[in-house]
Amino acid sequence: MEGAVFTAFVGDLKERVEGKVAAGDVASADGIDVETLSRRIEDYELTEGTLKDGGATVQFTSSEGVGHDERLSRLAQGLSSNSTVVKAVVPLPEGQLALNFRTSVVNAKTTKTPLLKDVLAASVPLLHELPANQRQSLKAFQKVGASAPLEPLMIFSPC
């Protein structure tokens, strides 16, 4: 799937897509700051976030949702100004998505194969900064089903 500022490769194994991400395509080799993550979250919920500060790593898990929890911001403020979010976990109906902000790779950890729309809906806007109009276009593109009833399909065959 290709957008204005991203290309998403999807495969059944992480190893099949890891090589597709070129070094220059990665958003930040260091991860993203908490403020950027908070901006990107919008309609999504995170159950876990991993912050890196030099050689130290802090993993924050909250049943209330990490992304909208002020404690994550306070935790990041307590670290140095160089601290970044390197990983996050997004729940799915049948499991979870593990997002790596350093490599721009998402790994689905699920009990069954997740719907592609669920994987893309969460991973693309969290890994890449998208303007509001592109976020809306992505949501519309991924919408399953029609808002209005479908017209009946007529099939004609020669007699």
Secondary structure, 3 states (H helix, E strand, C coil): CECCCCECCCCCCHHHHHCCCCHHHCCCCCCECHHHHHHHHCCCCCCEEEEEECCEEEEEECCCCCCCCHHHHHHHHHCCCCCEEEEEEEEECCEEEEEECCCCEEEEEECCCCCHHHHHHHHHHHHCCCCHHHHHHHHHHHCCCCCCCCCCCCCCCCC
